[in-house]
Amino acid sequence: MIHVDELRRWPGWPWPSCHLWDDTLIELELFARQPGLKAGWIQRDRHGAHYDLSPSKRALAVRLGARQDGVAWFRARVLAARRTKP
């Protein structure tokens, strides 16, 4: 299931943005093509793979079916990962 979080202003970034995530990289990459995101735009960091979205791309992703529970989903994912570490 694809998720987006809320738009917010990030320090040093000129406009609000949000993130597009999924549990699996392949689903994320396939979904990202629908609103016109390029493969090279994917971000990979300690929290996993995601795309940064502008307000208009976020709106399009939601119309295409992305769930607007990204923060709750992400927190649950991080907590689950912490519980499985030895």
C-alpha positions as CSV (number, residue, x, y, z in Angstrom):
1,M,0.0,0.0,0.0
2,I,1.4,3.4,-1.0
3,H,1.4,6.1,1.7
4,V,2.0,9.9,1.8
5,D,2.5,12.1,4.8
6,E,1.4,15.7,5.4
7,L,3.0,18.6,3.5
8,R,5.4,20.6,5.6
9,R,8.1,23.2,5.2
10,W,11.6,21.8,5.6
11,P,14.5,24.1,6.6
12,G,16.3,25.4,3.6
13,W,13.6,24.1,1.2
14,P,11.7,26.8,-0.7
15,W,8.3,25.1,-0.8
16,P,6.3,22.6,1.2
17,S,6.9,18.9,0.4
18,C,6.0,15.4,1.7
19,H,7.1,11.8,1.2
20,L,5.8,8.9,-0.8
21,W,6.5,5.5,0.8
22,D,5.6,1.8,0.4
23,D,6.6,-1.4,2.2
24,T,8.2,-2.8,-1.0
25,L,10.6,-1.0,-3.3
26,I,9.1,-2.5,-6.5
27,E,5.5,-1.3,-5.6
28,L,6.9,2.1,-4.8
29,E,8.8,2.4,-8.1
30,L,5.8,1.2,-10.1
31,F,3.4,3.6,-8.4
32,A,5.8,6.5,-8.7
33,R,5.7,6.3,-12.5
34,Q,1.9,7.1,-12.5
35,P,2.3,10.7,-11.3
36,G,5.4,11.1,-13.5
37,L,8.2,10.7,-10.9
38,K,11.5,9.6,-12.4
39,A,13.5,6.6,-11.0
40,G,16.5,8.8,-10.3
41,W,14.5,10.9,-7.9
42,I,14.1,8.1,-5.3
43,Q,15.7,8.9,-1.9
44,R,17.3,6.2,0.2
45,D,18.3,6.9,3.8
46,R,18.2,5.2,7.2
47,H,14.4,5.2,7.1
48,G,14.2,3.4,3.7
49,A,13.3,4.4,0.2
50,H,10.9,7.2,-0.6
51,Y,10.2,10.1,-3.0
52,D,9.9,13.7,-2.1
53,L,6.7,15.2,-3.5
54,S,5.6,18.7,-4.3
55,P,2.0,19.8,-3.3
56,S,0.7,19.1,-6.8
57,K,2.4,15.6,-7.0
58,R,1.0,14.8,-3.6
59,A,-2.5,15.7,-4.7
60,L,-2.1,13.5,-7.8
61,A,-0.7,10.6,-5.8
62,V,-3.7,10.8,-3.5
63,R,-6.1,10.8,-6.5
64,L,-4.2,7.7,-7.8
65,G,-4.8,5.9,-4.5
66,A,-2.0,6.8,-2.0
67,R,-3.2,6.6,1.6
68,Q,-2.8,9.8,3.6
69,D,-1.6,8.0,6.7
70,G,2.1,8.2,6.0
71,V,3.2,9.4,9.4
72,A,1.3,6.8,11.3
73,W,2.4,4.1,8.9
74,F,6.0,5.2,9.1
75,R,6.0,5.3,12.9
76,A,4.5,1.8,13.1
77,R,7.2,0.6,10.7
78,V,10.0,2.1,12.7
79,L,8.7,0.7,16.0
80,A,8.2,-2.8,14.4
81,A,11.8,-2.7,13.2
82,R,13.1,-1.7,16.6
83,R,11.3,-4.6,18.2
84,T,12.9,-7.1,15.9
85,K,16.4,-6.0,16.5
86,P,18.4,-8.2,18.9
